[in-house]
Amino acid sequence: MIEKPIESDRLEGLLAGVLNYGTWLASAVIALGLVRPLFPASAPFPIGPQLVTLGIALFILLPILRVILMLVLFLKGRDYRFAATAAAVLVIIMAGIVIGTLSH
């Protein structure tokens, strides 16, 4: 049985949800990291700055997660032309990450 291509409304809703909830999660992690130093505890390492860094990393990962979600949905819907485009974008992003990491 051949599945029909993904409806654009469903795709837009899923992508919007990922970005919306991801933004809220990243913002909450950053806020927790900023508020954490106000409540001293016996932590052996500075957990506040690490939480802020984690929140920033989540913001950076959101577009990558969006491309991965699009790739999976296009493959599931057997829309191989758009899946190839999403895969190419993902390869370009990953190449940029590798080149940026190796250049330091």
N, C-alpha and C positions, 0 to 999 in steps of 0.2 A: 504494500500500500504506500503510495506516494503522499507525503505530507505537503500541505499547501504552504507557500511562503508565509513568513511571520507577518502578521498585520502590523502596520506602523504604529497604531494606537497602543497595542500591547507592548511593543518594543520601547516606545517612548515612555510608557508608564513604568516599565521595569528599570530603564536607565535613569529616569527621574528619581525613582525610589532609592536606587543605589547611591546616587549623588546626594540626595536629601539626607538619608540616614547616615551615610558616611560622613557628611559635613557635620551633622549633629554629634556624632561619635567623636570625631577628631576635635571638635570644639570643646566637648566635655572633658576629654583627656587633657587638653591644653589648660583649660580652666582648673582642673584638679591639680595639675602640676604647678600652676601659679599660686593656688591657695594652700597647697601642702606645706610650704615653709612657715606659714603662720601658726601651725600647730606642731610644736617641737615634739619629736619622739626620738627614741634611741635607734635610729637607722644607721647602719654602718657605712652607708653611701648616700650621696645627695640624690634622693629619689625625685624631688621636684623638677630639677632640670631634665632628668631622664624622661619624665612624663611629658614635658613640653616637647622634647625631641621626638618622642613617640607620636604625639599628636601631629606634629609637622610631617613626619613620615607618612602618617595616614592620609593627610591632605595630598601628598605627592603620589601616593598609590591609587587614589580615586580615579584619575583618568586611565591608568593602566587596567584597573578592575573593570572599567567601562568597556574598554576595547576587548578584554577577555570575555566578558559577558556577551558582547555583540558577536564575537567569533563563535562561541558555543551555540547561541541562538540561531545564527545563520546556518551553521552546520546541521543543527537539529531540524531546521526547516528546509534543508537541502537546497539552500540558496548559495551555491558554491561561488558565484561571482563575487557576492558581497563578503562571503567567508574568506576568500582569497585576499580581498582588499583589507579586511580586518587583520588577517594574518600578516600581511605586508606591513601594516602600521605597527603591529606588535613587534615584528622583527626590527623595524627602524628604531622603536623606543628602546628595545633591549640592546641594540648596537650602540645607541647613544649612551646608555648606562655603562656598558662595558668600556667604551672608549673614554668616557669621563672618569671612570674608576682607575683605568690603567694610566691615565695621563698625570695622576698625582703621585 
